[in-house]
Amino acid sequence: MSDTGTTAATLPSEAVFGRLDPNGPGPTMAEVFESWDVDEDNPVELIGGWVLPMAPGDFETGDTWGDLDLVLRLCVKARGWRISLDARHRLPKPRNTVVFPDIAIHAAGEVAYLPGTKSIGRVPDLVVEILAKKTFERDMAPSGAKFLAYQMSGVREYYYTWPDGKDAAGFVLQDGVYKPLARDSEGFFQSPLLAQALRLVPAMLRPA
């Protein structure tokens, strides 16, 4: 479903949100959203003020998360950076956006919560999303609302894939726009941030 004008104007009209619940609360401020109790059975995110369902995890997504975490965590920790799984982040653009990236890497030693919240205010440097049937449209290029929010907010590298490796894609931010990263014959992307080649499924890092 596309934006119909009530969402923040900074998202283009062609942005794809996926399912909007017509019985939902409608446009919501981040500060209000962050006060809600998280319902693990019906997880939700906030994009441009719209409350949107997240896909609950399953065995395949969890297995993919775990494999990528094992591969990335050693590299990240060796650099003194921070990595998180499914942690709440408030993005600066569009306004009233609070998301839970599957994997977020911060090229920083200190990552603080926004005062009075459990939301991380620092924009991640690298994000990986594992696609799911209910949410894949908003994660994918070129019109997914979450894809656009990461681009607008300055996430330097963005990757997504289905748990089986299908449709794996990587992007690097150049002059405010995501440019696709080429994938080699073995499925590796050259990550400028990590200075290594990254494969999402099966998860692996190798020297660039």
C-alpha positions in Angstrom: 0.0 0.0 0.0 1.4 3.4 -0.9 1.4 6.7 1.0 -1.8 8.6 0.5 -0.7 12.0 1.8 -1.2 11.7 5.6 2.3 10.2 6.1 5.3 12.5 6.4 5.8 14.3 3.1 9.5 13.4 3.1 8.5 9.9 1.8 7.8 9.8 -1.9 4.3 8.9 -3.0 5.4 5.6 -4.5 6.7 4.3 -1.1 5.4 0.9 -0.4 4.4 0.2 3.2 2.8 -3.2 3.0 -0.3 -3.9 5.0 -1.8 -0.9 6.9 -4.4 -2.0 9.4 -7.5 0.1 8.8 -8.5 -0.4 12.4 -5.1 0.7 13.6 -4.3 4.0 15.4 -3.5 6.0 12.3 -0.6 8.5 12.3 1.3 8.2 15.6 4.2 10.1 17.1 7.4 8.3 18.0 7.2 9.4 21.6 3.8 7.9 21.9 4.7 4.7 20.1 7.8 4.2 22.3 5.6 4.2 25.5 3.7 1.1 24.3 4.4 -2.3 25.7 5.9 -4.6 23.0 3.6 -7.4 22.1 5.8 -10.4 21.1 2.9 -12.1 19.4 2.0 -9.0 17.3 5.3 -7.0 16.9 5.0 -3.6 15.1 7.2 -0.8 13.8 6.5 2.8 13.1 7.4 4.4 9.7 6.5 8.0 9.0 3.9 7.8 11.8 2.2 4.6 10.5 2.1 1.6 12.7 3.0 -1.5 10.7 3.2 -5.2 11.5 6.5 -6.9 11.7 6.9 -10.5 10.8 7.4 -12.7 13.9 10.6 -14.7 13.7 10.7 -18.4 12.6 13.3 -21.1 12.6 14.7 -20.1 9.2 15.0 -16.4 9.9 16.5 -17.1 13.4 19.0 -19.5 11.9 20.1 -16.9 9.4 20.3 -14.2 12.0 22.5 -16.4 14.2 24.8 -17.4 11.4 25.3 -13.7 10.3 25.8 -12.6 13.9 28.5 -15.2 14.5 30.3 -14.1 11.3 30.0 -10.4 11.9 30.4 -10.1 15.6 34.1 -11.1 15.7 34.9 -8.5 13.1 32.8 -5.8 14.8 34.1 -6.5 18.3 37.7 -6.5 17.0 37.2 -2.9 15.8 35.6 -1.8 19.1 32.3 -1.3 17.4 28.8 -2.4 18.4 26.4 -4.9 16.9 22.8 -5.5 17.8 20.0 -8.0 16.9 16.4 -6.7 16.6 17.1 -3.6 18.7 14.8 -0.6 18.5 16.1 2.4 16.6 14.5 5.8 16.1 15.5 7.2 12.7 15.6 10.9 11.9 13.8 10.6 8.5 11.0 10.4 7.9 9.8 11.9 11.2 8.1 9.4 13.6 10.0 6.4 12.4 11.0 3.6 14.9 12.2 0.4 13.5 13.8 -2.9 14.6 16.7 -3.8 12.2 17.4 -7.5 12.2 21.1 -6.7 12.4 22.5 -3.3 13.0 26.2 -2.4 13.1 27.4 0.9 14.7 31.0 2.0 13.8 31.3 3.4 17.3 32.2 2.2 20.7 29.4 4.0 22.6 25.7 3.7 21.5 23.3 5.4 23.8 19.6 5.2 24.3 17.5 8.4 23.7 16.7 9.9 27.1 13.8 8.2 28.8 13.4 5.5 26.1 14.8 2.2 25.0 15.3 3.5 21.5 18.8 3.9 20.0 19.1 7.4 18.6 22.3 6.9 16.6 21.8 5.9 13.0 23.4 2.5 12.3 26.2 2.4 9.8 25.3 -1.0 8.4 21.9 -2.8 8.4 20.9 -6.3 7.4 17.2 -7.3 7.0 16.0 -10.9 6.6 13.0 -10.8 4.3 9.7 -12.3 5.3 6.4 -12.8 3.5 4.5 -10.1 5.4 7.1 -7.4 5.3 9.4 -7.9 2.3 7.9 -5.2 0.2 8.8 -2.4 2.6 12.4 -3.8 3.0 13.2 -4.1 -0.7 14.5 -1.6 -3.3 13.6 0.7 -4.9 10.3 1.8 -3.2 10.1 0.0 0.1 9.3 2.5 2.9 11.9 1.0 5.2 14.5 0.9 2.4 13.8 4.6 1.8 13.9 5.4 5.5 17.4 3.8 5.8 18.5 5.8 2.7 17.1 9.1 3.9 18.6 8.6 7.4 22.1 7.9 6.2 22.6 4.2 6.9 25.9 3.7 5.0 25.4 0.2 3.9 22.2 -1.9 3.6 21.7 -5.6 2.8 18.7 -7.9 2.6 18.0 -11.5 1.7 15.5 -14.3 2.1 16.7 -16.9 4.5 17.5 -19.2 1.6 19.7 -16.5 0.0 17.2 -15.6 -2.8 17.1 -12.0 -3.9 20.2 -11.1 -1.8 21.1 -7.5 -2.4 23.6 -4.9 -1.0 23.7 -1.2 -1.3 26.2 1.6 -0.4 25.2 5.2 0.2 26.7 7.6 -2.3 25.6 11.3 -2.3 22.5 10.4 -0.3 21.3 7.6 -2.7 21.8 3.9 -2.4 23.9 2.4 -5.2 23.7 -1.4 -5.7 26.8 -3.4 -4.8 27.8 -6.1 -7.3 27.7 -9.7 -6.1 30.3 -12.0 -7.4 29.8 -15.6 -8.6 30.1 -16.9 -5.0 27.5 -14.5 -3.7 29.9 -12.1 -2.0 29.5 -8.3 -1.8 32.5 -6.0 -1.3 31.7 -4.0 1.9 33.5 -0.7 2.1 32.6 -0.3 5.8 33.9 -3.7 6.8 36.8 -3.7 4.2 35.9 -7.3 3.6 33.7 -9.3 1.3 30.3 -10.3 2.9 28.1 -13.2 1.9 24.7 -13.3 3.5 23.7 -16.9 2.9 25.6 -19.0 3.8 27.1 -16.4 6.0 30.8 -15.7 5.5 33.4 -12.9 5.5 36.6 -13.1 3.5 39.4 -10.7 2.8 38.5 -8.1 0.1 
